[in-house]
Amino acid sequence: MYLRQVTGGLLRRRLQLGCRSLQTVVASSTNSLAGGTTTNTTLPIAGKTIFSNQYGSGGHTWSEQHGDVFPWIFLCGPAVLFLGINACPVLAEDVSIELNSENDTTGANVTGLPKIEDGSVVSNLHTSKWRSFTDKGRELFLQGKLEDSEQLFLAALKEAKEGFGERDLHVASACNNLAELYRSKKTFDKAELLYLEQISILETAVVPDAIRVGTALHNLGEVYLMQEKLEEARASFEIRRGILGKNHIDCADTIYYLGTVLYIQGEEGESEDLIKDSIRILQESGQGESTICATRLQHLSQIYNKSNRLAEAETLRRKILHIMESSKGWNCMETVIAAQRLAQTLHSVGSLREEKELLIRCVDSQKTFLSADDFQWQVAMNMMDIGLVEILISTELRETNISKAIAELDSAKDHLGNAMRMFRKDLDELMRQNWRMYINSRETRKELQPQLLKVFNVVLKSLLQSFLALAMVDINKGSTEQDGVLGVEDCAHQSISAFKKYSSKRWLTPSSEVKAYYLKCLKHFLKLLKSRTTTKATLQELEDEVRRIEGELLTTN
């Protein structure tokens, strides 16, 4: 019973990590979940690339999104269920939020940043400077040069006020652009004040524009949500919903975010209804097969999962996988992620064989689009999942078909062994890359080391888990008890050796979380071996290592 509990616990933890490994730990990306556009960007360091945005997990997104594991947004608590905070800033006063649009594929529209058309008949020096500063600031913003863009947008705001007056629509437009920039920089207090100024101008204009006011209120609501000012966010979204009408296509986003707020506030029933309404609007507008709709279906399935409505969660996740298969095919990370999530639900309902088939499909798919220059730990995680599922399947078969049970264990050992080799190879490469980065400039270290450390800790923790899983195989597969003990002893020795090897460099050290997990593994090995005949030297080594790690954790805390 203890072995089954350990194996089941390992798999549950791996599913929780693996199904989010490209979104929450490594990050899933916020842009893709929000229907945003990503660019094919890799870590600018020598050697292998950690991620490519082509696969939905660009290395640069570590600090931007997956705060973060995930990820997903950096809000704490239930808010992490609802990624998709507007990742596409709109730098134009006369532009409505168009998160749902999937038709713009060229030019500036692909990022939702159309050129500003002020419609002014005034022609003077201020007009010329305002337009010049605005267009150049927008260009730099698109290039990611936020500091330079900020100075130009500030200059544009100054020219607008001097040339047109404090309450002119040009000022409202300049406020919007600067607010969007601050929102991108996560400087939410400054963005909030600018949106409020923009709304005030629009409301008191000669011809008030309710649609533009609603758009600004939505943007302000997102800023409040990111600041965890829930009541203010709720009010902003509710006002915009009232302006547009609850069935308006542009209201689908506002309803969705309003549902997010209500969920965080504990009003789960009404939150669920709002998210369903958002999905319904998308479906009725012909976007039922879109990525943004699949994202919202995924969030709804998370609500079902959390409330143990597993059959409903399974139905939704099957639909999501169908959407991703139809729209993107299997040769992309987004489809693999959808399949991993379905596998998680299948595990929860006990459909182990279908879960195994789906994970094998994930591995086969990943091999087609991950090149030899990419890190392979993503594939290795799925291989480890397969091995853990096979251990559980073999346990079910022991009483009815011993030969098939042994075959499952043989397959599990192969999958775990392959996963371990991939984990070790990637850890070796991470250590080499981090050393090259360490001897480079301080600026390079500051920018890239946190990203490498996150990957390093994920991979090291997975390697430690694979040793414990392999010990489960040896215990179950050994023709005699002594065979099983020898296998567990070997796994314990390898685990200690690997941890010491990969934690020996002062520039690349395991996190407290990984150390705590390593300590749990050591204690599991001790429990497995103490109940069986084993050498005193092995037990002593394990006990010494337990004391050492406990001391380090105590010092850290």
Sequence and secondary structure as in RCSB ss.txt:
>XXXX:A:sequence
MYLRQVTGGLLRRRLQLGCRSLQTVVASSTNSLAGGTTTNTTLPIAGKTIFSNQYGSGGHTWSEQHGDVFPWIFL
CGPAVLFLGINACPVLAEDVSIELNSENDTTGANVTGLPKIEDGSVVSNLHTSKWRSFTDKGRELFLQGKLEDSE
QLFLAALKEAKEGFGERDLHVASACNNLAELYRSKKTFDKAELLYLEQISILETAVVPDAIRVGTALHNLGEVYL
MQEKLEEARASFEIRRGILGKNHIDCADTIYYLGTVLYIQGEEGESEDLIKDSIRILQESGQGESTICATRLQHL
SQIYNKSNRLAEAETLRRKILHIMESSKGWNCMETVIAAQRLAQTLHSVGSLREEKELLIRCVDSQKTFLSADDF
QWQVAMNMMDIGLVEILISTELRETNISKAIAELDSAKDHLGNAMRMFRKDLDELMRQNWRMYINSRETRKELQP
QLLKVFNVVLKSLLQSFLALAMVDINKGSTEQDGVLGVEDCAHQSISAFKKYSSKRWLTPSSEVKAYYLKCLKHF
LKLLKSRTTTKATLQELEDEVRRIEGELLTTN
>XXXX:A:secstr
 HHHHHHHHHHHHHHHHHTTTBTTTSB  HHHHTT        SSSS BS  GGGT  TTHHHHTS       S 
 GGGGG      S    TT    TT     SGGGGGT           SHHHHHHHHHHHHHHHHHHTT HHHHH
HHHHHHHHHHHHHH TTSHHHHHHHHHHHHHHHHTT HHHHHHHHHHHHHHHHTSSS  HHHHHHHHHHHHHHHH
HTT HHHHHHHHHHHHHHH TT TTHHHHHHHHHHHHHHTT HHHHHHHHHHHHHHHHHTT TTSHHHHHHHHHH
HHHHHHTT HHHHHHHHHHHHHHHHHHH SSSHHHHHHHHHHHHHHHHTT HHHHHHHHHHHHHHHHHHS TTB 
 HHHHHHHHHHHHHHHHHHHHHTTT HHHHHHHHHHHHHHHHHHHHHHHHHHHHHHHHHHHHHTS HHHHHHHHH
HHHHHHHHHHHHHHHHHHHHHHHHHHH SSHHHHHHHHHHHHHHHHHHHHHHT BTTB   HHHHHHHHHHHHHH
HHHHHTS   HHHHHHHHHHHHHHHHHHHHH 
